[in-house]
Amino acid sequence: ISRTGIFELPVVEAIFRLVDGSDTVLDVGANIGYMTAVALSAGAKKVIAFEPHPDLFARLLRNVGRWDNEPRFTGRVNVRNEAIDSGGGRVTLFIPKGEFAGNQGIATLETNIDQTEFDKVEVAGTTLDTVIHEHREPIGLLKIDIEGHEFQAFRGGSDSLGNRRIRDIIYEDFRGVDSDASKLLASYGYSIFGLRSSLAGPVLREGLSGGKLPFGEHNLVATLDPDRVRRRMSPRGYKCLSRKARQGYLQEPQRRTASLPSL
């Protein structure tokens, strides 16, 4: 962040390169809306953002309300106070008692934890299949970061995944292609790449195997169109930091990074 002004630079760059102007983007685990802002700045036609934590959702809602005052962003974001799970109904969100104040991105739906160390909040749940069926259009990009619950979320999207209704998926998984989530995506025909940054630009890693990824390399791209991803990700440099991106989205022209909608 101190070097570029951008959080999760390889993910931001991948969104800038993979999103087309006709795409709908799902931001699952939206928090206060940073990656939603990225998808808007990348030119997505629409973003549907999901955040189950009530306090974070309130902040997300305020941010989206501010963006709606700008004509280029008006009406392009739909926010939903829901968790994405393998089934619908009410689900339990576990919030770390000691750590959450310092890192408000670590609440989880996972139950294989010491539950005495967590506060519990009942929240609304839904599935990827339900959302995509309601939307009635294919999804260009799904960005999902829900603290280890990705496998269950993908299980709830089996129909959409099997019918090729989600083109690209960016997700976090420290086990790489050996995880249950990655194996499930591969079974539906997705090609999976590791994603990291370098001084020269983003780097795709192919042929991942052998357990956990190296420290700091926890982001993955799954796609139904690997040639498109290779082509889009191959140019050197960073589109999200380029002069052209700054001209398109900057509110303050003197800044050195692409401007996202303010949070």
Order of alpha helices (4+ residues) and beta strands (2+ residues): alpha-beta-alpha-beta-alpha-beta-beta-beta-beta-alpha-beta-alpha-alpha-beta-alpha-beta-beta-beta-alpha-alpha
